[in-house]
Amino acid sequence: MALIVGGSIAITIAVAARQYESPDMQRRPNVAIQASEILATGGVPALKNWLAENPRPLDDRDLFIIGPDGRDILGRRLSVGAARRLDLFRGLMQAPDMRPHQPPPPGNFRPPHFAPQIVGPDGVAYTVLLEPRRPSLFGALSLPGIWFTTLGIALVVSAFASWWLARHLTAPIRRIQAGARTLASERLGMPTAGMRVSAGLEGRKDELAVLARDFDAMADRLRANRAAITRLLRDISHELRSPLARMRVAVGLARQPSGDAGRQMDRLEREIERLDSLISQVLKLARLHGSDAHFEREEFDLDEVIEQVVRDANYEGAVKGCSVRLSGAAHSRLNGNRELLGSAIENVLRNAVRYSPAGAPVDVAVEGTAPVSIVIRDRGPGVPAGDLERIFEPFYRVAESRDRDSGGEGIGLAITSEVMKAHGGSATANNRHGGGLEVILSLGDHR
């Protein structure tokens, strides 16, 4: 709009200047001479008739003929500007020079006439006033060529601006469309899947740029979920294959004539229990996965659950002389699932007892009231810094052989993380200064 208005004004000024400076405008008839000729030949009545027929002999001025009484000969009321000019003219005629101590002008000097005068046959002088009319704001637009030029400027500027604006606005849409087709064709694992829809839109803050960034976040989440599902299926198949292989070996040994059938049956029973435990853990993780996990909720005392878990852990740790020390209290009642939350805390606490050196204590600190943080600190070997976040992934093991020998499935901490999320909290881990692992279980305000 600024370009259109500016261009139109420039064209209008240029055309108007050429029009007003044309020879036709310069050759306008001298109105005062015409009036004097009519007054000389026909007198005042003829002048009145002529003035009545030609009140506007020029396109941009009104014509007044003032008699000796200071009034227009047609009785028309003078405009404010015309009356002011007439008063000024009279002052100049009556007192040509009022400045003191000035010598009189020479005899052949005449003061400047502010307006032309015409004299009738009777010697009466009349003043001819050509008063400019108030200019119209859009008067110059009536000149030839202005409308077509303005329309042409508007069309050219609008076409260019619309093309640029359409390209600017639809660029994110085209990128989102290409990204959606990539997602629909399930090519998340291809190299082109890493292409960012919002690339090149970092400086934009409009709704389409925000949508492009949200689309990238969604694609990353889908890509991560698909990778997690693939890894989970691979890990489950691996975990199931190991006990099945041992069961197959036990069956083969039991069928041999010299085989110890009773011993192999015990082995089969242990493997079946391990499979049952693994499947139960996987099913529990599947039920907890996602923010819309459904389970029975009740209101219970959080301190009672923590104390019960600590007592059980102390009983197991007594074998290796590892005590569990509890400090602090939540003084809170929680609306959630008592069994799931107790199992989540127990998973972390049993790992802490398992990997702490013999005779080394494990500390459990309850901090805050709303939200509540349960901090479990051991004095074990800790976890490599790059694995601190991954220990809460299903089937992830920092030391695989050690976890297998200890009977862990590598899924307990993943269940803990999902339980905490289902209760509006989170699970994080840090290495302690001086050795050991610190796991922080945070719970939201559920009082």
C-alpha positions as CSV (number, residue, x, y, z in Angstrom):
1,M,0.0,0.0,0.0
2,A,2.9,2.4,0.7
3,L,4.4,1.8,-2.7
4,I,1.0,2.2,-4.4
5,V,0.2,5.5,-2.6
6,G,3.7,6.9,-3.1
7,G,3.8,6.0,-6.7
8,S,0.4,7.4,-7.3
9,I,1.3,10.7,-5.6
10,A,4.5,11.0,-7.7
11,I,2.7,10.3,-11.0
12,T,-0.1,12.8,-10.0
13,I,2.4,15.6,-9.3
14,A,4.3,15.0,-12.5
15,V,1.2,14.9,-14.7
16,A,-0.4,17.9,-12.9
17,A,2.9,19.9,-13.3
18,R,3.0,19.2,-17.0
19,Q,-0.7,20.0,-17.4
20,Y,-0.6,23.4,-15.6
21,E,2.6,24.4,-17.4
22,S,1.2,23.6,-20.8
23,P,0.7,26.5,-23.4
24,D,-3.1,26.2,-23.2
25,M,-3.0,27.1,-19.5
26,Q,-0.6,29.9,-20.2
27,R,-2.9,31.4,-22.9
28,R,-5.9,32.0,-20.6
29,P,-7.9,35.1,-21.4
30,N,-7.3,38.2,-19.4
31,V,-10.5,38.5,-17.3
32,A,-9.9,42.1,-16.2
33,I,-9.4,43.3,-19.8
34,Q,-12.7,41.6,-20.9
35,A,-14.5,43.2,-18.0
36,S,-13.1,46.7,-18.9
37,E,-14.2,46.3,-22.5
38,I,-17.7,45.3,-21.5
39,L,-17.9,48.1,-18.9
40,A,-16.8,50.7,-21.5
41,T,-19.3,49.6,-24.2
42,G,-22.3,48.6,-22.1
43,G,-21.9,50.2,-18.7
44,V,-22.6,48.7,-15.4
45,P,-25.8,46.8,-16.5
46,A,-23.9,45.0,-19.2
47,L,-21.0,44.2,-16.7
48,K,-23.5,42.7,-14.3
49,N,-25.1,40.5,-17.0
50,W,-21.7,39.3,-18.1
51,L,-20.6,38.6,-14.5
52,A,-23.8,36.7,-13.8
53,E,-23.2,34.5,-16.9
54,N,-19.5,34.0,-16.1
55,P,-19.0,33.9,-12.4
56,R,-16.1,31.5,-12.9
57,P,-14.3,32.4,-16.1
58,L,-11.3,30.3,-14.9
59,D,-11.4,26.7,-13.7
60,D,-9.6,27.5,-10.4
61,R,-10.8,31.0,-9.5
62,D,-14.0,32.9,-8.6
63,L,-14.5,36.4,-10.1
64,F,-15.7,39.3,-8.0
65,I,-16.1,42.9,-9.2
66,I,-16.2,45.3,-6.3
67,G,-17.9,48.7,-6.6
68,P,-16.9,51.9,-4.7
69,D,-19.1,50.9,-1.8
70,G,-16.9,47.9,-1.1
71,R,-19.5,45.3,-2.2
72,D,-19.7,43.0,-5.1
73,I,-21.9,44.5,-7.9
74,L,-24.0,41.3,-7.9
75,G,-24.5,41.5,-4.1
76,R,-22.6,38.3,-3.5
77,R,-20.9,37.8,-0.1
78,L,-17.2,37.9,-0.3
79,S,-15.1,35.1,1.1
80,V,-12.9,35.8,4.1
81,G,-9.8,35.8,1.8
82,A,-11.4,38.2,-0.7
83,A,-12.5,40.6,2.0
84,R,-9.0,40.6,3.6
85,R,-7.4,41.3,0.3
86,L,-9.8,44.1,-0.4
87,D,-9.2,45.8,3.0
88,L,-5.4,45.5,2.3
89,F,-5.9,47.1,-1.1
90,R,-7.9,50.0,0.3
91,G,-5.2,50.6,3.0
92,L,-2.5,50.8,0.4
93,M,-4.6,53.2,-1.8
94,Q,-5.5,55.5,1.1
95,A,-2.1,55.6,2.8
96,P,0.6,54.6,0.4
97,D,3.4,55.1,2.9
98,M,2.6,55.7,6.6
99,R,6.2,55.4,7.8
100,P,7.4,58.5,9.7
101,H,10.2,60.8,8.6
102,Q,10.0,59.6,5.0
103,P,10.1,62.1,2.1
104,P,7.1,62.2,-0.2
105,P,7.3,60.0,-3.3
106,P,8.1,61.5,-6.7
107,G,5.2,62.7,-8.8
108,N,5.6,59.8,-11.3
109,F,5.5,57.1,-8.6
110,R,2.4,55.0,-8.2
111,P,1.9,52.5,-5.4
112,P,1.6,48.9,-6.4
113,H,-1.9,47.8,-7.2
114,F,-3.0,44.8,-5.3
115,A,-5.7,44.0,-7.8
116,P,-6.5,45.4,-11.2
117,Q,-9.1,48.2,-11.5
118,I,-11.5,49.1,-14.3
119,V,-13.1,52.6,-14.8
120,G,-16.5,53.2,-16.1
121,P,-17.7,56.0,-18.4
122,D,-18.8,57.9,-15.4
123,G,-15.3,57.8,-13.9
124,V,-16.2,55.3,-11.1
125,A,-13.5,52.7,-10.5
126,Y,-14.2,49.0,-9.9
127,T,-11.8,46.5,-8.4
128,V,-11.5,43.1,-10.1
129,L,-10.8,40.3,-7.7
130,L,-9.9,36.7,-8.8
131,E,-10.1,34.6,-5.7
132,P,-8.6,31.1,-5.8
133,R,-11.1,28.5,-4.8
134,R,-10.2,26.0,-2.0
135,P,-8.3,23.3,-3.9
136,S,-9.9,19.8,-3.9
137,L,-7.9,17.0,-2.3
138,F,-8.6,14.8,-5.3
139,G,-8.9,17.5,-7.9
140,A,-5.7,16.5,-9.7
141,L,-7.0,12.9,-10.1
142,S,-9.4,14.2,-12.8
143,L,-6.5,15.0,-15.1
144,P,-6.2,12.7,-18.1
145,G,-3.9,9.7,-17.5
146,I,-4.0,9.7,-13.7
147,W,-6.5,6.9,-13.2
148,F,-4.9,4.5,-15.7
149,T,-1.4,5.2,-14.3
150,T,-2.6,4.7,-10.7
151,L,-4.4,1.5,-11.7
152,G,-1.3,0.2,-13.4
153,I,0.9,0.9,-10.4
154,A,-1.5,-0.8,-8.1
155,L,-1.7,-3.9,-10.3
156,V,2.1,-4.2,-10.7
157,V,2.9,-3.7,-7.0
158,S,0.0,-5.9,-5.9
159,A,1.0,-8.7,-8.2
160,F,4.7,-8.6,-7.1
161,A,3.7,-8.3,-3.4
162,S,1.1,-11.1,-3.6
163,W,3.6,-13.4,-5.4
164,W,6.3,-12.8,-2.8
165,L,3.8,-13.1,0.1
166,A,2.4,-16.4,-1.3
167,R,5.9,-17.8,-1.6
168,H,6.8,-16.7,1.9
169,L,3.7,-18.1,3.5
170,T,3.5,-21.4,1.6
171,A,7.2,-22.4,2.0
172,P,6.6,-24.0,5.4
173,I,3.4,-25.6,4.1
174,R,5.3,-27.3,1.3
175,R,8.0,-28.5,3.6
176,I,5.5,-29.8,6.1
177,Q,3.7,-31.6,3.2
178,A,6.9,-33.3,2.1
179,G,7.7,-34.2,5.7
180,A,4.2,-35.7,6.2
181,R,4.6,-37.8,3.1
182,T,7.9,-39.1,4.4
183,L,6.3,-40.0,7.7
184,A,3.3,-41.6,5.9
185,S,5.7,-43.8,3.8
186,E,7.5,-44.9,6.9
187,R,10.9,-43.9,5.8
188,L,12.0,-42.7,9.2
189,G,15.1,-44.7,9.0
190,M,16.3,-43.3,5.7
191,P,19.0,-40.6,5.6
192,T,16.5,-38.1,4.3
193,A,14.4,-38.6,7.4
194,G,16.9,-36.5,9.3
195,M,15.9,-33.5,7.2
196,R,14.3,-30.7,9.4
197,V,11.1,-29.2,8.1
198,S,11.9,-26.0,10.1
199,A,15.3,-25.6,8.5
200,G,15.7,-22.1,7.3
201,L,12.7,-20.9,9.3
202,E,14.6,-20.2,12.5
203,G,14.1,-16.4,12.3
204,R,10.4,-16.6,11.7
205,K,7.9,-16.5,14.6
206,D,4.6,-16.7,12.7
207,E,2.2,-19.6,13.2
208,L,3.4,-21.6,10.2
209,A,7.0,-21.5,11.4
210,V,5.8,-22.6,14.9
211,L,3.8,-25.4,13.2
212,A,6.9,-26.5,11.3
213,R,8.9,-26.7,14.5
214,D,6.1,-28.7,16.2
215,F,6.1,-31.0,13.2
216,D,9.8,-31.6,13.7
217,A,9.3,-32.4,17.4
218,M,6.5,-34.8,16.5
219,A,8.7,-36.5,13.9
220,D,11.6,-36.8,16.4
221,R,9.2,-38.3,18.9
222,L,7.8,-40.8,16.4
223,R,11.3,-41.7,15.3
224,A,12.4,-42.2,18.9
225,N,9.3,-44.3,19.6
226,R,9.9,-46.4,16.6
227,A,13.5,-47.0,17.5
228,A,12.5,-47.8,21.1
229,I,9.9,-50.3,20.0
230,T,12.4,-51.9,17.6
231,R,15.0,-52.1,20.4
232,L,12.4,-53.4,22.9
233,L,11.3,-56.2,20.6
234,R,14.9,-57.1,19.9
235,D,15.7,-57.1,23.6
236,I,12.6,-59.1,24.5
237,S,13.3,-61.7,21.9
238,H,16.9,-61.9,23.2
239,E,15.7,-62.3,26.8
240,L,13.2,-64.9,25.9
241,R,15.6,-66.9,23.7
242,S,18.2,-67.3,26.6
243,P,15.9,-69.2,29.0
244,L,14.3,-71.2,26.2
245,A,17.8,-72.3,25.1
246,R,18.6,-73.4,28.6
247,M,15.3,-75.2,28.9
248,R,16.0,-77.0,25.6
249,V,19.4,-78.1,27.0
250,A,17.9,-79.3,30.2
251,V,15.3,-81.4,28.3
252,G,18.0,-82.9,26.2
253,L,20.0,-83.8,29.2
254,A,17.0,-85.3,31.0
255,R,16.3,-87.6,28.0
256,Q,19.8,-89.1,28.2
257,P,19.9,-92.5,30.0
258,S,22.6,-91.3,32.3
259,G,21.1,-87.8,32.9
260,D,19.9,-86.6,36.3
261,A,16.2,-86.1,35.5
262,G,15.4,-84.6,38.9
263,R,18.2,-82.0,38.6
264,Q,17.1,-81.1,35.1
265,M,13.5,-80.7,36.2
266,D,14.6,-78.3,38.9
267,R,16.5,-76.4,36.2
268,L,13.4,-76.3,34.0
269,E,11.3,-75.0,36.9
270,R,13.8,-72.2,37.6
271,E,13.8,-71.2,33.9
272,I,10.0,-71.3,33.8
273,E,9.8,-69.0,36.8
274,R,12.3,-66.7,35.2
275,L,10.2,-66.5,32.0
276,D,7.1,-65.9,34.0
277,S,8.8,-63.1,35.9
278,L,10.1,-61.6,32.7
279,I,6.7,-61.7,31.0
280,S,5.1,-60.2,34.1
281,Q,7.6,-57.3,34.1
282,V,7.1,-56.7,30.3
283,L,3.3,-56.6,30.7
284,K,3.6,-54.2,33.7
285,L,5.8,-52.0,31.6
286,A,3.4,-52.1,28.7
287,R,0.5,-51.1,31.0
288,L,2.5,-48.2,32.5
289,H,3.9,-46.9,29.2
290,G,2.5,-43.5,28.2
291,S,0.9,-40.7,30.2
292,D,-2.6,-42.3,30.0
293,A,-1.7,-45.3,32.1
294,H,-4.8,-46.7,33.9
295,F,-4.6,-48.3,37.3
296,E,-6.5,-48.2,40.5
297,R,-5.8,-45.2,42.7
298,E,-6.3,-44.7,46.4
299,E,-5.1,-42.3,49.1
300,F,-2.3,-43.6,51.3
301,D,0.4,-42.5,53.6
302,L,3.7,-42.1,51.6
303,D,5.9,-42.5,54.7
304,E,4.4,-45.9,55.5
305,V,5.3,-47.2,52.0
306,I,8.8,-45.9,52.3
307,E,9.4,-47.3,55.7
308,Q,8.1,-50.8,54.6
309,V,10.4,-50.8,51.6
310,V,13.4,-49.8,53.8
311,R,12.6,-52.6,56.3
312,D,12.5,-55.2,53.5
313,A,15.7,-53.9,52.0
314,N,17.4,-54.0,55.5
315,Y,16.4,-57.6,55.8
316,E,18.0,-58.5,52.5
317,G,21.1,-56.4,53.1
318,A,21.8,-58.0,56.4
319,V,23.3,-61.0,54.5
320,K,26.2,-58.8,53.3
321,G,26.3,-56.5,56.3
322,C,24.7,-53.6,54.3
323,S,22.3,-51.5,56.3
324,V,19.8,-49.1,54.8
325,R,19.4,-45.8,56.7
326,L,16.3,-43.7,56.4
327,S,16.2,-39.9,57.2
328,G,13.4,-37.4,56.8
329,A,9.7,-37.8,56.3
330,A,7.2,-36.6,53.7
331,H,4.2,-36.1,56.0
332,S,2.1,-36.4,52.9
333,R,-0.8,-38.5,51.7
334,L,-0.5,-39.6,48.1
335,N,-3.3,-40.3,45.6
336,G,-2.0,-43.2,43.5
337,N,-1.2,-46.9,43.5
338,R,0.4,-48.0,46.7
339,E,1.7,-51.3,45.3
340,L,3.2,-49.8,42.1
341,L,4.9,-47.0,44.0
342,G,6.4,-49.4,46.6
343,S,7.6,-51.6,43.8
344,A,9.3,-48.7,42.0
345,I,11.1,-47.6,45.2
346,E,12.1,-51.2,45.9
347,N,13.6,-51.7,42.5
348,V,16.0,-48.8,43.0
349,L,16.8,-49.7,46.6
350,R,17.5,-53.4,45.9
351,N,19.9,-52.3,43.1
352,A,21.7,-50.0,45.6
353,V,22.0,-52.8,48.1
354,R,23.1,-55.3,45.5
355,Y,26.0,-53.1,44.1
356,S,27.2,-51.5,47.3
357,P,30.3,-53.1,48.9
358,A,29.9,-55.4,51.9
359,G,29.4,-53.4,55.1
360,A,28.7,-50.1,53.2
361,P,25.5,-48.4,54.2
362,V,22.8,-47.2,51.7
363,D,21.1,-43.9,52.5
364,V,17.5,-43.0,51.8
365,A,16.6,-39.4,52.3
366,V,13.0,-38.0,52.0
367,E,13.2,-34.3,51.2
368,G,10.4,-31.8,50.8
369,T,6.7,-32.1,51.2
370,A,5.1,-30.9,48.0
371,P,6.7,-32.0,45.8
372,V,8.5,-34.9,47.6
373,S,11.9,-36.2,46.6
374,I,13.1,-39.7,47.6
375,V,16.9,-39.7,47.2
376,I,18.7,-43.1,47.4
377,R,22.5,-43.1,47.6
378,D,24.8,-46.1,47.5
379,R,28.5,-46.5,47.6
380,G,28.9,-48.8,44.6
381,P,30.9,-48.4,41.4
382,G,28.5,-45.9,39.9
383,V,27.5,-45.6,36.3
384,P,29.4,-44.1,33.3
385,A,28.3,-40.5,32.7
386,G,27.1,-41.4,29.2
387,D,24.8,-44.1,30.6
388,L,23.1,-42.2,33.3
389,E,20.0,-41.5,31.2
390,R,19.9,-44.8,29.5
391,I,19.7,-46.9,32.7
392,F,16.0,-46.2,32.8
393,E,15.5,-47.8,29.3
394,P,14.1,-51.3,29.1
395,F,16.7,-54.1,29.0
396,Y,19.6,-51.7,29.2
397,R,22.5,-52.9,31.2
398,V,25.7,-51.1,32.1
399,A,27.4,-54.4,32.9
400,E,25.4,-57.1,31.1
401,S,27.1,-60.2,32.5
402,R,26.9,-58.9,36.1
403,D,23.2,-58.2,35.7
404,R,22.5,-61.6,34.2
405,D,24.4,-63.4,37.0
406,S,22.5,-61.4,39.6
407,G,19.2,-62.4,38.1
408,G,18.1,-59.0,36.9
409,E,16.2,-58.6,33.7
410,G,17.3,-55.0,33.1
411,I,13.7,-53.8,33.2
412,G,13.2,-52.8,36.8
413,L,14.5,-49.2,36.5
414,A,12.4,-48.7,33.3
415,I,9.3,-49.7,35.4
416,T,10.4,-47.3,38.1
417,S,10.6,-44.5,35.6
418,E,7.2,-45.2,34.2
419,V,5.6,-45.5,37.6
420,M,7.0,-42.1,38.6
421,K,5.7,-40.5,35.4
422,A,2.3,-42.0,36.1
423,H,2.3,-40.3,39.5
424,G,3.3,-37.0,38.0
425,G,7.0,-37.3,38.9
426,S,10.3,-38.4,37.4
427,A,13.3,-40.6,38.0
428,T,16.9,-39.3,37.5
429,A,20.4,-40.5,38.4
430,N,23.7,-38.9,39.2
431,N,27.1,-40.1,40.2
432,R,28.2,-39.1,43.7
433,H,31.4,-37.3,44.4
434,G,33.7,-39.9,46.0
435,G,31.9,-42.9,44.4
436,G,28.5,-44.3,44.3
437,L,25.2,-43.6,42.5
438,E,22.4,-41.3,43.6
439,V,18.9,-41.9,42.2
440,I,16.3,-39.2,42.8
441,L,12.6,-40.1,42.7
442,S,10.5,-37.0,42.5
443,L,6.7,-36.9,43.1
444,G,4.3,-34.1,42.2
445,D,2.0,-32.4,44.6
446,H,-0.8,-35.0,45.2
447,R,-1.8,-34.2,48.7
